[in-house]
Amino acid sequence: MTTNATIAVLPGDGIGPEITAEARAVLELVAQHAGHSFSFSEHLIGGAAIDATGQPLPADTLAACRDAHAVLLGAVGGPKWDDPNAAIRPEQGLLGIRRELGLFANLRPVKAQPLFADSSPLKPERIAGVDMLIVRELTGGIYFGQPRGRERDSDGTGEERGFNTMVYSESEVRRIARLAFDAARKRRKLVTSVDKANVLDTSRLWRSVVSEVAGDYPDVTLEHQLVDSCAMRLITAANSFDVIVTGNMFGDILSDEASVITGSLGMLPSASLGVPSGDDALPRGLYEPIHGSAPDIAGRGIANPLATILSAAMLLRHSLGLAKEAAAVESAVDAALASGARTSDMLSTAESGSGQASQALSTHEMGALVCKELQQQL
C-alpha cells in the first residue's frame, strides 16, 4: 500500500485536459478524506508535445513518469497531426512511454451496464451479464518486432513493399499468461487464450507456453481460441468470457470490438502495468480511458469523464494498493448513474429527440456529482 504517492498527469490532446481534471479532483478528494498524500505534476505528451517541443514524448515527461508511482493519461492525437506518413506522430508518444516504462500488460475491464442496454448495437439478451477482463500483451509482437520498414525491390520493377515482424519470446508470453491466470483466480476462474496457431509459428509458441503456465493454476480452466472465431464469439456470446489473454495486435483489435458492445464507450477504463520492482512492490502503471481524444467536442465541456475517473480507480487499486478507496470511487460512479445523471453521449436517440438532451450534465458537473457521491462512500 502506498499512501504518499506521486502521480504524473499527462492530459494530452483533445478532451484530455478536461477529463483528466475531473479524475484528478476525485483522486485529491480520496487523499483528503482517506488520510493519504498525493502530489501531482502535469506534463506534455502526444500532439501537444509535438507542437511545444517537436517530440511526442519529451525527455522531461519521461523522467517525471519514471519517478512517479503512477501515470494518469487523457488521450493523444487529432486531425492536426493525423498523417500516417509523418515522421513524428502523437501515437509515438504512447508507444514510447509503454516501451520505456516496461508497461507489458494492458487490462481492459468490459462490463455491461443495464442502464445502457438500449444503446448497445447488440440485442439486450446478447450483452446481459457481460463482465470480462481483456489482458493484452503490450510491448512485444508485431508492433515492436524487427526488422520492419519499407523498401524498393531491386529486381528492376522498383515496386515498394512494407514489412513488419511478429516476434514473441517464451518469457514475454509467460509473464502475461501468469498475470491473466492470477486475475482469473479472483474472478470466475476461466482464461481464454486467443491466438492464430493454425497459421502462425508465433502463435504456436504462444499456445504451448500458456498451456505450460496453466499447469501451475489447477483451479483455473484454460481454453484456447483462434482470433477470428473469438471475434465472432464476442458478438454472439460475450457473456461466456471471463479473462481473455492475447498478443499485442489481436488484443488491440478485440478490445476495441468488445468496448462498443456494451453501448457506452465513455464508461470503459484501462490500465497498462509494468513489472513490480520487488517481491512486495506494486507495479507502476499508466491509466487511461479507452476512448480517443474526441477533437470534435474538445473545449466544449461536454465530454464524459467517467472512463477517466474509473481509470483513476484502477490506479488506486493496482499501483497504490488502495482497494477500499478504489471500490469507493467505483461505487460513487454507480450512484451518480443510478441518480439519472448523464452526459450528452450517454443519452439515447429517443431521449435526445424528446428534448431530454438539454438535461445532460457537463464534464465538470458529472465530475462534481461523482465527488459528492464519493464523500458519502469514504
C-alpha positions as CSV (number, residue, x, y, z in Angstrom):
1,M,0.0,0.0,0.0
2,T,1.3,3.5,-1.0
3,T,-0.3,6.3,0.9
4,N,2.2,9.0,-0.1
5,A,2.2,8.9,-3.8
6,T,3.5,10.9,-6.8
7,I,1.2,10.9,-9.8
8,A,2.2,12.2,-13.2
9,V,-0.7,13.6,-15.2
10,L,-0.4,13.7,-19.0
11,P,-3.6,15.5,-20.2
12,G,-2.6,15.1,-23.9
13,D,-4.8,16.2,-26.7
14,G,-8.4,17.0,-27.5
15,I,-10.7,16.4,-24.5
16,G,-7.7,15.0,-22.5
17,P,-7.2,18.1,-20.3
18,E,-11.0,18.3,-19.5
19,I,-11.4,14.7,-18.4
20,T,-8.1,14.3,-16.5
21,A,-9.0,17.4,-14.5
22,E,-12.1,15.6,-13.2
23,A,-10.2,12.4,-12.4
24,R,-7.5,14.4,-10.6
25,A,-10.3,16.1,-8.5
26,V,-11.5,12.6,-7.5
27,L,-8.0,11.5,-6.5
28,E,-7.5,14.7,-4.5
29,L,-10.8,14.0,-2.6
30,V,-9.7,10.4,-1.9
31,A,-6.4,11.7,-0.4
32,Q,-8.1,14.3,1.6
33,H,-10.8,12.1,3.2
34,A,-8.8,8.9,3.5
35,G,-5.6,10.4,5.0
36,H,-3.3,10.0,2.1
37,S,-0.9,12.4,0.4
38,F,-0.9,12.6,-3.4
39,S,1.3,15.0,-5.3
40,F,0.6,15.7,-8.9
41,S,2.7,17.1,-11.8
42,E,1.4,17.8,-15.3
43,H,3.5,17.1,-18.4
44,L,3.1,17.1,-22.2
45,I,2.6,14.1,-24.5
46,G,1.3,13.5,-28.0
47,G,0.3,16.3,-30.3
48,A,0.6,19.0,-27.6
49,A,4.1,17.9,-27.0
50,I,5.0,17.9,-30.7
51,D,3.7,21.5,-31.0
52,A,5.7,22.6,-28.0
53,T,8.9,20.6,-28.3
54,G,8.9,18.8,-31.7
55,Q,8.7,15.4,-29.9
56,P,5.7,13.3,-28.9
57,L,7.4,12.2,-25.7
58,P,9.7,14.9,-24.3
59,A,12.6,13.8,-22.0
60,D,11.2,15.7,-19.0
61,T,7.9,13.9,-19.4
62,L,9.5,10.5,-19.5
63,A,11.7,11.4,-16.5
64,A,8.7,12.5,-14.5
65,C,6.8,9.3,-15.3
66,R,9.8,7.2,-14.3
67,D,9.9,9.0,-10.9
68,A,6.1,8.6,-10.3
69,H,4.2,5.8,-8.7
70,A,1.6,6.0,-11.4
71,V,0.7,7.9,-14.6
72,L,-2.8,9.3,-15.5
73,L,-3.2,9.9,-19.2
74,G,-6.0,11.6,-21.1
75,A,-5.7,11.0,-24.8
76,V,-3.4,11.6,-27.7
77,G,-3.9,12.5,-31.4
78,G,-6.2,14.6,-33.6
79,P,-6.7,15.8,-37.1
80,K,-3.9,18.3,-36.8
81,W,-1.4,15.5,-36.6
82,D,-3.3,12.8,-38.5
83,D,-0.9,12.0,-41.3
84,P,0.2,8.3,-41.2
85,N,3.2,9.1,-43.3
86,A,4.5,11.8,-41.0
87,A,7.9,11.0,-39.4
88,I,6.7,12.3,-36.0
89,R,3.2,11.4,-34.8
90,P,1.3,11.7,-31.4
91,E,0.9,7.9,-31.1
92,Q,4.6,7.5,-31.0
93,G,4.5,9.2,-27.6
94,L,2.1,6.5,-26.3
95,L,4.1,3.6,-27.8
96,G,7.3,5.2,-26.4
97,I,6.1,5.5,-22.9
98,R,4.9,1.9,-22.9
99,R,8.3,0.7,-24.0
100,E,10.4,3.0,-21.8
101,L,8.4,2.2,-18.6
102,G,8.2,-1.5,-19.5
103,L,4.3,-1.5,-19.4
104,F,3.9,-5.0,-20.7
105,A,0.2,-5.7,-19.8
106,N,-2.9,-3.8,-20.7
107,L,-6.0,-4.5,-18.7
108,R,-9.4,-3.6,-20.1
109,P,-12.4,-4.5,-18.0
110,V,-15.6,-4.6,-20.0
111,K,-18.8,-4.8,-18.0
112,A,-22.3,-4.3,-19.4
113,Q,-24.4,-1.6,-17.7
114,P,-28.1,-2.5,-17.7
115,L,-28.8,1.3,-17.8
116,F,-27.2,1.4,-21.3
117,A,-28.6,-1.8,-22.8
118,D,-30.7,0.1,-25.3
119,S,-27.5,1.9,-26.5
120,S,-25.7,-1.3,-27.5
121,P,-25.6,-2.3,-31.2
122,L,-26.5,-5.8,-29.9
123,K,-29.8,-7.1,-28.5
124,P,-30.1,-6.8,-24.7
125,E,-30.0,-10.5,-24.3
126,R,-26.7,-10.7,-26.1
127,I,-25.0,-8.4,-23.5
128,A,-26.8,-9.4,-20.3
129,G,-24.2,-10.5,-17.8
130,V,-21.2,-9.4,-19.8
131,D,-18.3,-9.0,-17.3
132,M,-14.9,-9.7,-18.8
133,L,-11.3,-8.6,-18.5
134,I,-9.1,-8.4,-21.6
135,V,-5.4,-8.8,-20.9
136,R,-3.3,-7.6,-23.8
137,E,0.4,-8.1,-24.1
138,L,1.7,-4.6,-24.8
139,T,5.4,-4.4,-25.5
140,G,6.0,-7.3,-27.9
141,G,4.6,-8.7,-31.1
142,I,4.3,-7.1,-34.5
143,Y,4.2,-3.5,-33.2
144,F,7.7,-3.7,-31.9
145,G,9.3,-6.6,-33.8
146,Q,12.3,-6.2,-36.0
147,P,13.0,-5.9,-38.9
148,R,10.4,-3.5,-40.1
149,G,10.2,-0.8,-42.7
150,R,9.6,0.0,-46.4
151,E,11.9,-0.7,-49.3
152,R,12.0,-0.9,-53.0
153,D,12.6,-4.2,-54.7
154,S,16.0,-4.4,-56.6
155,D,14.7,-6.7,-59.3
156,G,14.2,-3.9,-61.8
157,T,10.5,-3.4,-61.1
158,G,11.1,-0.8,-58.4
159,E,8.0,-2.0,-56.6
160,E,7.8,-0.9,-53.0
161,R,7.0,-3.3,-50.2
162,G,6.4,-2.9,-46.5
163,F,7.2,-5.4,-43.8
164,N,6.7,-5.9,-40.1
165,T,7.9,-8.8,-37.9
166,M,5.8,-10.6,-35.3
167,V,8.1,-11.9,-32.6
168,Y,7.4,-13.3,-29.1
169,S,9.8,-14.9,-26.6
170,E,8.8,-17.6,-24.1
171,S,9.4,-15.1,-21.2
172,E,7.2,-12.5,-22.7
173,V,4.3,-15.0,-23.1
174,R,4.9,-16.5,-19.7
175,R,4.7,-13.2,-17.7
176,I,1.4,-12.1,-19.5
177,A,-0.1,-15.5,-19.0
178,R,0.7,-15.5,-15.3
179,L,-0.9,-12.1,-14.9
180,A,-4.1,-13.4,-16.7
181,F,-4.3,-16.5,-14.5
182,D,-3.7,-14.5,-11.3
183,A,-6.6,-12.2,-12.4
184,A,-8.9,-15.2,-13.2
185,R,-8.3,-16.6,-9.7
186,K,-10.0,-13.5,-8.3
187,R,-12.9,-13.7,-10.8
188,R,-14.7,-16.7,-12.3
189,K,-11.6,-18.9,-12.9
190,L,-11.7,-19.1,-16.7
191,V,-8.9,-18.0,-19.1
192,T,-9.4,-17.8,-22.8
193,S,-6.1,-17.6,-24.6
194,V,-6.5,-16.2,-28.1
195,D,-4.0,-16.8,-30.9
196,K,-3.8,-17.9,-34.6
197,A,-2.0,-21.2,-34.0
198,N,-3.4,-22.8,-37.1
199,V,-1.3,-20.4,-39.3
200,L,1.4,-18.6,-37.2
201,D,4.5,-20.1,-35.6
202,T,4.5,-17.2,-33.1
203,S,1.0,-18.3,-32.0
204,R,2.1,-22.0,-31.7
205,L,4.8,-20.8,-29.3
206,W,2.2,-18.7,-27.5
207,R,-0.2,-21.6,-27.1
208,S,2.4,-24.0,-25.8
209,V,3.7,-21.6,-23.2
210,V,0.2,-20.6,-22.0
211,S,-0.6,-24.3,-21.7
212,E,2.6,-24.8,-19.6
213,V,1.7,-21.9,-17.3
214,A,-1.8,-23.3,-16.8
215,G,-0.3,-26.3,-15.1
216,D,0.5,-24.0,-12.1
217,Y,-3.1,-23.0,-11.8
218,P,-5.1,-26.2,-11.5
219,D,-8.1,-24.2,-10.1
220,V,-8.4,-22.2,-13.3
221,T,-9.8,-23.5,-16.5
222,L,-7.9,-22.7,-19.7
223,E,-9.5,-22.7,-23.2
224,H,-7.7,-21.8,-26.5
225,Q,-9.5,-20.0,-29.3
226,L,-8.5,-18.7,-32.7
227,V,-8.7,-14.9,-33.0
228,D,-11.2,-15.0,-35.9
229,S,-13.7,-17.2,-34.0
230,C,-13.1,-15.2,-30.9
231,A,-14.2,-12.0,-32.8
232,M,-17.4,-13.8,-33.7
233,R,-18.0,-15.1,-30.2
234,L,-17.7,-11.6,-28.8
235,I,-20.7,-10.7,-30.8
236,T,-22.7,-13.9,-30.3
237,A,-21.8,-14.9,-26.7
238,A,-19.8,-12.2,-25.0
239,N,-21.1,-13.2,-21.6
240,S,-19.3,-16.5,-21.9
241,F,-15.9,-14.9,-21.4
242,D,-14.1,-14.2,-18.1
243,V,-10.5,-13.3,-18.7
244,I,-9.1,-13.1,-22.3
245,V,-5.4,-13.1,-22.8
246,T,-3.8,-12.4,-26.1
247,G,-1.0,-10.7,-28.0
248,N,-0.5,-7.1,-28.9
249,M,-2.2,-6.8,-32.3
250,F,-5.0,-9.3,-31.6
251,G,-5.6,-7.6,-28.2
252,D,-5.7,-4.1,-29.9
253,I,-8.5,-5.2,-32.2
254,L,-10.5,-7.4,-29.9
255,S,-10.5,-5.0,-27.0
256,D,-11.9,-2.2,-29.3
257,E,-14.6,-4.6,-30.5
258,A,-15.5,-5.6,-27.0
259,S,-15.6,-2.0,-25.8
260,V,-18.5,-1.0,-28.1
261,I,-20.8,-3.9,-27.5
262,T,-21.8,-2.6,-24.0
263,G,-23.1,0.6,-25.6
264,S,-21.1,3.0,-23.5
265,L,-17.6,3.7,-24.8
266,G,-17.3,6.6,-22.3
267,M,-17.5,4.2,-19.3
268,L,-14.6,2.0,-20.0
269,P,-11.2,2.4,-18.3
270,S,-7.9,0.7,-18.8
271,A,-4.6,0.1,-17.0
272,S,-1.1,-0.6,-18.5
273,L,1.1,-2.3,-15.9
274,G,4.8,-2.8,-15.6
275,V,6.9,-5.3,-13.7
276,P,7.0,-4.7,-9.9
277,S,10.5,-3.7,-8.7
278,G,10.5,-6.2,-5.8
279,D,8.5,-9.1,-4.3
280,D,6.3,-6.8,-2.3
281,A,6.3,-3.9,-4.7
282,L,3.3,-2.7,-6.6
283,P,3.6,-2.2,-10.4
284,R,3.9,1.2,-11.8
285,G,1.1,1.7,-14.3
286,L,-0.3,4.1,-16.8
287,Y,-4.1,4.6,-16.6
288,E,-6.3,6.0,-19.4
289,P,-9.8,5.8,-20.8
290,I,-10.1,3.7,-23.9
291,H,-11.8,6.3,-26.0
292,G,-9.8,8.7,-28.1
293,S,-9.2,12.5,-28.0
294,A,-12.7,13.4,-29.5
295,P,-11.4,16.5,-31.2
296,D,-14.9,17.4,-32.4
297,I,-16.1,18.2,-28.9
298,A,-12.8,19.3,-27.4
299,G,-13.1,22.5,-25.4
300,R,-16.9,22.4,-25.2
301,G,-17.1,21.0,-21.7
302,I,-19.4,18.1,-22.7
303,A,-17.0,15.1,-22.7
304,N,-17.8,12.1,-20.5
305,P,-15.2,12.0,-17.7
306,L,-16.4,8.6,-16.2
307,A,-14.0,6.4,-18.0
308,T,-11.1,8.5,-16.8
309,I,-12.4,8.6,-13.3
310,L,-12.8,4.8,-13.4
311,S,-9.2,4.6,-14.7
312,A,-8.2,6.6,-11.6
313,A,-9.9,3.9,-9.5
314,M,-7.7,1.3,-11.3
315,L,-4.7,3.5,-10.4
316,L,-5.7,3.4,-6.8
317,R,-6.1,-0.4,-6.8
318,H,-3.2,-1.6,-8.9
319,S,-0.3,0.9,-8.3
320,L,-1.1,2.2,-4.9
321,G,-2.7,-0.9,-3.3
322,L,-5.8,1.2,-2.1
323,A,-8.5,-1.3,-2.9
324,K,-11.0,0.1,-0.5
325,E,-10.6,3.6,-1.9
326,A,-10.8,2.2,-5.5
327,A,-14.1,0.5,-4.7
328,A,-15.5,3.7,-3.2
329,V,-14.8,5.6,-6.4
330,E,-16.5,2.9,-8.5
331,S,-19.5,2.9,-6.1
332,A,-19.7,6.7,-6.4
333,V,-19.8,6.4,-10.2
334,D,-22.6,3.8,-9.9
335,A,-24.5,6.0,-7.5
336,A,-24.2,9.0,-9.9
337,L,-25.6,7.0,-12.8
338,A,-28.3,5.5,-10.6
339,S,-29.5,9.0,-9.8
340,G,-30.1,9.6,-13.5
341,A,-27.0,11.6,-14.3
342,R,-25.9,11.5,-17.9
343,T,-23.5,13.4,-20.2
344,S,-24.7,14.0,-23.7
345,D,-23.0,11.0,-25.2
346,M,-25.0,8.7,-22.8
347,L,-28.4,9.9,-23.9
348,S,-30.2,7.6,-26.3
349,T,-31.6,8.8,-29.6
350,A,-35.1,8.6,-28.1
351,E,-34.1,10.8,-25.2
352,S,-32.4,13.3,-27.4
353,G,-35.4,13.5,-29.7
354,S,-37.7,14.1,-26.7
355,G,-35.7,17.2,-25.6
356,Q,-34.0,15.5,-22.7
357,A,-30.6,16.1,-24.2
358,S,-30.8,19.6,-22.7
359,Q,-30.6,17.9,-19.3
360,A,-27.2,16.4,-20.0
361,L,-24.5,17.3,-17.5
362,S,-21.3,19.0,-18.4
363,T,-18.0,17.3,-17.9
364,H,-17.4,19.3,-14.7
365,E,-20.9,18.7,-13.4
366,M,-20.6,15.0,-13.8
367,G,-17.2,15.0,-12.1
368,A,-18.6,17.1,-9.3
369,L,-21.5,14.8,-8.8
370,V,-19.2,11.8,-8.5
371,C,-17.2,13.7,-5.9
372,K,-20.4,14.4,-4.0
373,E,-21.3,10.7,-4.0
374,L,-17.7,9.8,-3.1
375,Q,-17.9,11.9,0.1
376,Q,-20.6,9.5,1.2
377,Q,-18.5,6.5,0.4
378,L,-15.3,7.4,2.2
